[in-house]
Amino acid sequence: MILGIEIRNFDVFDSDKAGILIDDYIAVKDSGSTLNPLRGLNALIGRNNTGKTSFMGCMAFLKDCITQGCAVASISYGRPGFANMTPDISKPSLFRVFFKIEDKKTGNPKFIQYELGIVTSIYKSPVIDEEKVIIVTDADGEAKPLTILDMKGGEGSIINLEDDAGNELIGVEDEHLTALSLYGKITGYRDFVLLFKEIASWFFCSFSSEEQSSYFYEGGAPGGHKHLNSTGSNVGNVLEYMKMKDEEEYERILTEIKEKIPAMKRKKNLPLALKESPDKLFLYLLLLRDCNPRSTIFIETPDKDLYHDMVDVLSDEMRDYTMNNHYCQIIFSTHNPYIIESLSPKEIWIFERTFERDDGDVKIRCAGEDPLVMEMFHQGVGMGAIWYGGHLDTRPEDD
């Protein structure tokens, strides 16, 4: 799961951070003080055009850079090219992401930070400029950062903690590819494999998007699919796969979901019924029951088009997902007070923007930083009511 994200010089972000980075974590661990990391369930709120959609877009771009290369990522999914996405092409764009990842071998958490810097070439194409992987180690009872990948201009060094070889000099010939995309696929480089799999399993959900596939109207390709795609247009294929793999488990899951969506009880031929009238809540509940849960699910306005009692169902289901999968998380944006009513202030991130400049001025803060909000919450006031009362729209120092 992600504990913190920093984005510099990309899209609307100058130098903005949500959560904590590795330096914050080590300082907190040594001092015993507290900070606000991203948690299992995270709501992004704020007025229109304050950067919530851009924030998720940046994370999608970062994933594509690592899995496909920065040149392909810059033009995929309608992106306008890297030079048009960075405010200042004379400076690098920098992404820092701090993770807590389960080490499947030991069962213990690993704390790893990934850093990627991309510059614009003279031909206005993106080039990988720098890349780092930093891991938290325990040295004499103290948490210390250890850089196990350090690349600059395609050359650098790597440390594989699985052996005692020490620093190994490496190079990446393709200026569009990250070293993580290469070493993250090599057996024996366990830390890099863990990190690559963590990022590659990010899921960007577009069930609420208007850009639905024509699948629902024209029919889809036959055959079973293991996982839902981003729009949910392959739901029939997924249900087919589930039924072929384990019919008893398939019936159990469908019965469980139908009990939460009364309207679904009348639908006998479920795949066909969904093709005729896709049910977004059904898609969400099916996604949250994937046998291989995603490390992080990003959702824009999951409450869109849902009646208020269905919003309550979805909110409960998202909470259950993060509680049952301790190293997984959900990050979603919303304008709906209902869906955050049961969240804590430390799970809510407020995006603000003054629009004094065209290329940035976004500010991100955690609602848990506001003493008044925390006191109201401890007194039993729900976060939806606190938001509706206007207490999340004003910075603490402005009171």
Secondary structure by P-SEA (a helix, b strand, c coil): cccccccccccccccccccccaaaaaaaaaacbbbbccccbbbbbbcccccaaaaaaaaaaaaaaaacccccccccccccccccccccccbbbbbbbbbbcccccccbbbbbbbbbbbbbcccccccccccbbbbbbbcccbbbbbbcbbbcccccccccccccccbbbbbbccccccccccccccccaaaaaaaaaaaaaccccccccccccccccccccccccccccccccaaaaaaaaaaaacaaaaaaaaaaaaaaccccccccaaaaaaaacccaaaaaaaaaaccccccbbbbccccccccaaaaaaaaaaaaaaaaacccbbbbbbbcccccccccccccbbbbbbcccccccbbbbbbccccaaaaaaaaacccaaaaaaacccccccccc
